[in-house]
Amino acid sequence: MKKRDSFTNRLGFILACVGSAVGMGNLWMFPTRVSLYGGGSFLIPYFIFVVLIGATGVIGEMAFGRAARSGPVNAFGMALESRGKRKLGEALGLIPMVGALAMAIGYTVVMGWILKYAVGTFTGATLAPADVDSYAAAFGGMASAFGNNGWQIAALLLCILIMMMGIGQGIEKANKIMMPLFFLLFVGLAVYIALQPGAVAGYRYIFRVDPVALKSPMTWIYALGQAFFSLSIAGNGTIIYGSYLSDEENIPASAARVAFFDTLAACLAALVIIPAMATTGSQLDQGGPGLMFIFLPNLFHSMPGGSLFAIIFFVAVLFAGMTSLLNLYETPIATLQEKFNFARVPACLTIGIIGIVVSICIQGIVSGWMDVLSIYICPLGAGLAAIMFFWFCKREFVEAEVNKGRDKPLFPWFYPLCKYVLCPVCVLVLILGTLNGGIG
């Protein structure tokens, strides 16, 4: 039997998982929510939920993937095989697999925007507009139907070329380069902003604790959503990366490192963006693409050294986005390899063609496309994965898989915590997202 590709070492796996988790949610949503929901009043519940989800969902999905040595389709099939329902399990596994492909396609549109702006920081095009209305008009033209075809195709081709090289030589090496550079660049930005007049007001804003905000249910709801989606539990990407792990790897320790560095990335983004806004007397009250492609470029335009700041910022964002895109596309590519015996390169080409065609067609509706996925499909995939592993697999099996590579067993209440808390939390995220139009 042909040996399955895998990560070459623990560092490569951790950086790949960190890369999958660090994305636009960390960069254009987290700082905004810190600003809107009371600074430290938001951070307190956010840290609580990061610990909860990291200690349950991230560990569970990594261990589930390693146990099945496959993505969600075969993993779900394995979970239901003892009940004589393997085909049903595989059918349910298609939900997070298709969700990963759909999310990757939507993310491809965003990566086209990021690539265009990153290159534009070197040519001067990104900071060329004169005022915020001009930045809005430029972004609106790019984000319209068929408005950014070339850059979008270029971003996806770069992703597919990396993926053709496999797990160890492609995804792992790319993350070993891009993730350390991302953190170094953002630390440099944070230091630069700290030296600017007025930045202290931004730090006060971040670390204040507003008792009213802390008591507000919405603070806790959006903190839950931020932690849940930031840690990338959706029944697909973390499972497939876990499937490439050896039995010698300590999954709980790896999950803790992933949660730590993902949270560090989010906090770095807040420490850059909120004080940067404060230097001009502005308050951060809008997240999403508008923040990154309209308001921040307009801010950089007026800052001392803004051209250099913009280069570093958008290059770092490009690294974060590309590592997330690699993870999203890996699940459908691996499924073609596992279920239809595709070789690696044909599988990448097939998914790449689908990605190019569909992403070009959805440019004008990408916001609604991503909303549907984040509100319904991602929490549904996470919930199904948790149910499959913690309800349909036997406790002895689950604990044995989680404890592989450890010197001593994980805490005894891990299994009941996952079974009776994580699974309802996934359902809660689905319900809250539906009621609030998304919390991720």
Secondary structure as the mmCIF struct_conf table of DSSP 4:
data_model
#
loop_
_struct_conf.conf_type_id
_struct_conf.id
_struct_conf.beg_label_comp_id
_struct_conf.beg_label_asym_id
_struct_conf.beg_label_seq_id
_struct_conf.end_label_comp_id
_struct_conf.end_label_asym_id
_struct_conf.end_label_seq_id
HELX_LH_PP_P HELX_LH_PP_P1 LYS A 2 ASP A 5
BEND BEND1 THR A 8 ASN A 9
HELX_RH_AL_P HELX_RH_AL_P1 ARG A 10 ALA A 21
BEND BEND2 GLY A 23 GLY A 23
HELX_RH_AL_P HELX_RH_AL_P2 MET A 24 MET A 24
HELX_RH_PI_P HELX_RH_PI_P1 GLY A 25 MET A 29
HELX_RH_AL_P HELX_RH_AL_P3 PHE A 30 LEU A 36
TURN_TY1_P TURN_TY1_P1 TYR A 37 GLY A 38
STRN STRN1 GLY A 39 GLY A 39
HELX_RH_AL_P HELX_RH_AL_P4 GLY A 40 ILE A 53
HELX_RH_PI_P HELX_RH_PI_P2 GLY A 54 VAL A 58
HELX_RH_AL_P HELX_RH_AL_P5 ILE A 59 ALA A 68
TURN_TY1_P TURN_TY1_P2 ARG A 69 ARG A 69
BEND BEND3 SER A 70 SER A 70
HELX_RH_AL_P HELX_RH_AL_P6 PRO A 72 GLU A 81
TURN_TY1_P TURN_TY1_P3 SER A 82 GLY A 84
HELX_RH_AL_P HELX_RH_AL_P7 ARG A 86 THR A 123
TURN_TY1_P TURN_TY1_P4 GLY A 124 GLY A 124
TURN_TY1_P TURN_TY1_P5 THR A 126 LEU A 127
BEND BEND4 ALA A 130 ASP A 131
HELX_RH_AL_P HELX_RH_AL_P8 VAL A 132 MET A 142
TURN_TY1_P TURN_TY1_P6 ALA A 143 ALA A 143
BEND BEND5 SER A 144 SER A 144
TURN_TY1_P TURN_TY1_P7 ALA A 145 PHE A 146
BEND BEND6 GLY A 147 ASN A 148
HELX_RH_AL_P HELX_RH_AL_P9 ASN A 149 MET A 164
TURN_TY1_P TURN_TY1_P8 MET A 165 MET A 165
HELX_RH_PI_P HELX_RH_PI_P3 ILE A 167 GLU A 172
HELX_RH_AL_P HELX_RH_AL_P10 LYS A 173 ALA A 194
TURN_TY1_P TURN_TY1_P9 LEU A 195 LEU A 195
BEND BEND7 GLN A 196 GLN A 196
TURN_TY1_P TURN_TY1_P10 PRO A 197 GLY A 198
HELX_RH_AL_P HELX_RH_AL_P11 ALA A 199 PHE A 207
STRN STRN2 VAL A 209 VAL A 209
HELX_RH_AL_P HELX_RH_AL_P12 PRO A 211 LYS A 215
HELX_RH_AL_P HELX_RH_AL_P13 PRO A 217 SER A 230
TURN_TY1_P TURN_TY1_P11 LEU A 231 SER A 232
BEND BEND8 ALA A 234 ASN A 236
HELX_RH_AL_P HELX_RH_AL_P14 GLY A 237 GLY A 242
TURN_TY1_P TURN_TY1_P12 SER A 243 TYR A 244
TURN_TY1_P TURN_TY1_P13 ASP A 247 GLU A 248
BEND BEND9 GLU A 249 GLU A 249
HELX_RH_AL_P HELX_RH_AL_P15 ILE A 251 ALA A 278
TURN_TY1_P TURN_TY1_P14 THR A 279 GLY A 281
BEND BEND10 GLY A 288 GLY A 288
HELX_RH_AL_P HELX_RH_AL_P16 PRO A 289 GLY A 290
HELX_RH_PI_P HELX_RH_PI_P4 LEU A 291 PHE A 295
HELX_RH_AL_P HELX_RH_AL_P17 LEU A 296 SER A 302
BEND BEND11 MET A 303 MET A 303
TURN_TY1_P TURN_TY1_P15 PRO A 304 GLY A 305
HELX_RH_AL_P HELX_RH_AL_P18 GLY A 306 PHE A 340
HELX_RH_AL_P HELX_RH_AL_P19 ARG A 344 CYS A 361
TURN_TY1_P TURN_TY1_P16 ILE A 362 ILE A 362
HELX_RH_3T_P HELX_RH_3T_P1 GLN A 363 ILE A 365
HELX_RH_AL_P HELX_RH_AL_P20 VAL A 366 VAL A 372
HELX_RH_PI_P HELX_RH_PI_P5 LEU A 373 ILE A 377
HELX_RH_AL_P HELX_RH_AL_P21 CYS A 378 ILE A 387
HELX_RH_PI_P HELX_RH_PI_P6 MET A 388 PHE A 392
BEND BEND12 CYS A 393 CYS A 393
HELX_RH_AL_P HELX_RH_AL_P22 ARG A 395 ASN A 403
TURN_TY1_P TURN_TY1_P17 LYS A 404 GLY A 405
BEND BEND13 ASP A 407 LYS A 408
HELX_LH_PP_P HELX_LH_PP_P2 PRO A 409 PHE A 411
TURN_TY1_P TURN_TY1_P18 PRO A 412 TRP A 413
HELX_RH_AL_P HELX_RH_AL_P23 PHE A 414 LEU A 417
HELX_RH_PI_P HELX_RH_PI_P7 CYS A 418 LEU A 422
HELX_RH_AL_P HELX_RH_AL_P24 CYS A 423 ASN A 436
TURN_TY1_P TURN_TY1_P19 GLY A 437 GLY A 437
#
